[in-house]
Amino acid sequence: MYAVERWTLPDSQAGYFTSALLLGQAAFNLFFGLLSDRKGHKLVLELSVLSATAAVGLALLAPDPAWFYLVFALTGGSIAGYILSGVSIAFEFSPAEVRPTYIGLNNTINGVASIAAPLAGALIAGALGYPWLFAVTVVIGVLGFALMRWWVREPRELLGGG
C-alpha cells in the first residue's frame, strides 16, 4: 500500500512484490533449515528479526520503488525463519514432561502479539503516517534483536545438547 501510494504504482505491481516475497521465503527456507540444524533455532530467529528490521528500514529509506523487491524478499525471509524456528525453539527449551505447556504458551503469546501488533500499527500509521510506523518498527526490531541476542540463552547449551 505504501509503495503504491508513494509512487502511484499500478495495482498489478502487488503481484510482482508478492512474487519477490515468495522467492525470498523459499530461498531463506533452504538456508534457515540448514542453519537451524547446525547452529540452532535461536540464531535463525535472530536473523529473522534482522531480516524484518532491514526490510522495514529499506521501506522507509527506499529512493525508488525497485527497492521494494528487496523489501519483500527480506520480509519473506523473516516469515520463513519465524515459521521454521518460532515453533521449533519451544522443543529445544522444554524438557519432554512439560513440552505441551511450553508449546501452548509459545502459541498463545504469539497469537496475542499477532492480534495486537497490526492493530497498534494501524493506529500509528493512521495517526502519524507510514514513515513514523516504519521508524517505530525499526526501533522495536533492534530492541527485539538485542533482547534475543543478549538476554535469551541458546537452548541447546542450556539442556546440554550443544
C-alpha positions as CSV (number, residue, x, y, z in Angstrom):
1,M,0.0,0.0,0.0
2,Y,2.7,2.4,1.0
3,A,4.8,1.9,-2.2
4,V,1.7,2.0,-4.4
5,E,0.6,5.3,-2.8
6,R,4.1,6.9,-2.7
7,W,5.0,6.2,-6.3
8,T,1.5,5.8,-7.7
9,L,2.2,2.3,-8.9
10,P,-0.4,0.2,-10.8
11,D,-2.3,-2.4,-8.8
12,S,-0.6,-5.1,-10.8
13,Q,2.7,-4.3,-9.0
14,A,1.3,-6.1,-6.0
15,G,1.7,-9.4,-7.9
16,Y,5.4,-8.7,-8.6
17,F,6.0,-7.8,-5.0
18,T,4.2,-11.0,-3.9
19,S,6.5,-13.0,-6.2
20,A,9.5,-11.4,-4.5
21,L,8.1,-12.3,-1.1
22,L,7.6,-15.9,-2.1
23,L,11.0,-16.2,-3.7
24,G,12.6,-14.8,-0.6
25,Q,10.7,-17.1,1.6
26,A,11.7,-20.2,-0.5
27,A,15.4,-19.2,-0.6
28,F,15.5,-18.4,3.1
29,N,13.7,-21.6,4.0
30,L,16.5,-23.6,2.5
31,F,19.2,-21.5,4.2
32,F,17.5,-21.4,7.6
33,G,16.7,-25.1,7.5
34,L,20.4,-25.9,7.2
35,L,21.4,-23.2,9.7
36,S,18.9,-24.3,12.3
37,D,20.1,-27.9,12.1
38,R,23.7,-26.8,12.6
39,K,23.5,-23.8,14.9
40,G,20.1,-23.8,16.4
41,H,16.8,-22.1,16.2
42,K,17.8,-19.1,18.3
43,L,20.2,-17.9,15.6
44,V,17.6,-18.3,13.0
45,L,15.1,-16.2,15.0
46,E,17.8,-13.5,15.5
47,L,18.4,-13.4,11.7
48,S,14.6,-13.4,11.1
49,V,14.3,-10.3,13.3
50,L,17.2,-8.6,11.5
51,S,15.7,-9.5,8.1
52,A,12.3,-8.0,9.1
53,T,14.0,-4.9,10.6
54,A,16.2,-4.4,7.5
55,A,13.1,-4.8,5.3
56,V,11.2,-2.1,7.2
57,G,14.3,0.2,7.2
58,L,14.6,-0.2,3.5
59,A,11.0,0.6,3.0
60,L,11.5,3.8,5.0
61,L,14.6,4.9,3.1
62,A,13.8,3.4,-0.4
63,P,14.6,6.1,-3.1
64,D,12.9,4.1,-5.8
65,P,10.1,1.5,-6.0
66,A,12.5,-1.1,-7.3
67,W,13.9,-1.4,-3.8
68,F,10.7,-2.9,-2.7
69,Y,11.6,-6.2,-4.4
70,L,14.3,-6.5,-1.8
71,V,11.9,-5.3,1.0
72,F,9.5,-8.1,0.1
73,A,12.3,-10.7,-0.3
74,L,13.6,-9.9,3.1
75,T,10.1,-10.0,4.5
76,G,9.7,-13.4,3.0
77,G,13.0,-14.4,4.7
78,S,11.7,-13.2,8.0
79,I,8.5,-15.2,7.6
80,A,10.4,-18.3,6.7
81,G,12.6,-18.1,9.8
82,Y,9.7,-17.4,12.1
83,I,7.7,-20.3,10.8
84,L,10.6,-22.7,10.9
85,S,12.1,-21.7,14.3
86,G,9.4,-19.8,16.1
87,V,7.6,-23.0,16.9
88,S,10.6,-25.4,16.9
89,I,12.6,-23.5,19.5
90,A,9.9,-24.5,22.1
91,F,11.0,-28.1,21.6
92,E,14.6,-27.1,22.4
93,F,13.7,-25.1,25.5
94,S,11.5,-27.6,27.1
95,P,12.0,-31.0,28.8
96,A,9.7,-33.7,27.5
97,E,7.4,-33.8,30.5
98,V,6.4,-30.1,30.2
99,R,6.7,-29.7,26.5
100,P,3.0,-29.3,25.8
101,T,2.9,-26.4,28.3
102,Y,5.8,-24.6,26.6
103,I,4.3,-25.1,23.2
104,G,0.9,-23.9,24.4
105,L,2.4,-20.8,26.0
106,N,4.5,-20.1,22.9
107,N,1.5,-20.3,20.6
108,T,-0.7,-18.2,22.9
109,I,1.8,-15.4,23.4
110,N,2.5,-15.3,19.7
111,G,-1.2,-15.3,18.9
112,V,-1.8,-12.3,21.2
113,A,1.1,-10.5,19.6
114,S,-0.2,-11.3,16.2
115,I,-3.5,-9.6,17.0
116,A,-2.1,-6.6,18.9
117,A,0.8,-5.7,16.6
118,P,-1.3,-5.0,13.4
119,L,-3.8,-3.0,15.5
120,A,-1.1,-0.9,17.0
121,G,0.5,-0.5,13.6
122,A,-2.8,0.7,12.1
123,L,-3.2,3.3,14.9
124,I,0.4,4.6,14.3
125,A,0.0,4.7,10.5
126,G,-3.4,6.4,10.7
127,A,-2.3,9.0,13.3
128,L,1.3,9.7,12.1
129,G,1.7,8.1,8.7
130,Y,3.8,5.2,7.3
131,P,7.2,6.7,7.8
132,W,6.6,7.0,11.5
133,L,5.3,3.5,11.6
134,F,8.4,2.2,9.8
135,A,10.7,4.2,12.2
136,V,8.9,2.8,15.3
137,T,9.1,-0.7,13.8
138,V,12.8,-0.4,13.2
139,V,13.4,0.6,16.8
140,I,11.3,-2.3,18.1
141,G,13.1,-4.6,15.8
142,V,16.5,-3.5,17.0
143,L,15.4,-3.8,20.6
144,G,13.9,-7.3,19.9
145,F,17.1,-8.4,18.3
146,A,19.2,-7.1,21.2
147,L,16.9,-8.9,23.7
148,M,17.1,-12.2,21.8
149,R,20.8,-12.0,21.2
150,W,22.0,-11.0,24.7
151,W,19.2,-12.0,27.1
152,V,18.0,-15.3,25.7
153,R,20.4,-18.2,26.0
154,E,20.9,-20.8,23.4
155,P,18.6,-23.7,24.4
156,R,20.9,-26.4,23.1
157,E,23.5,-25.1,25.6
158,L,21.0,-25.0,28.5
159,L,19.9,-28.6,28.0
160,G,23.5,-29.9,27.4
161,G,22.8,-30.7,23.7
162,G,25.1,-28.2,22.1
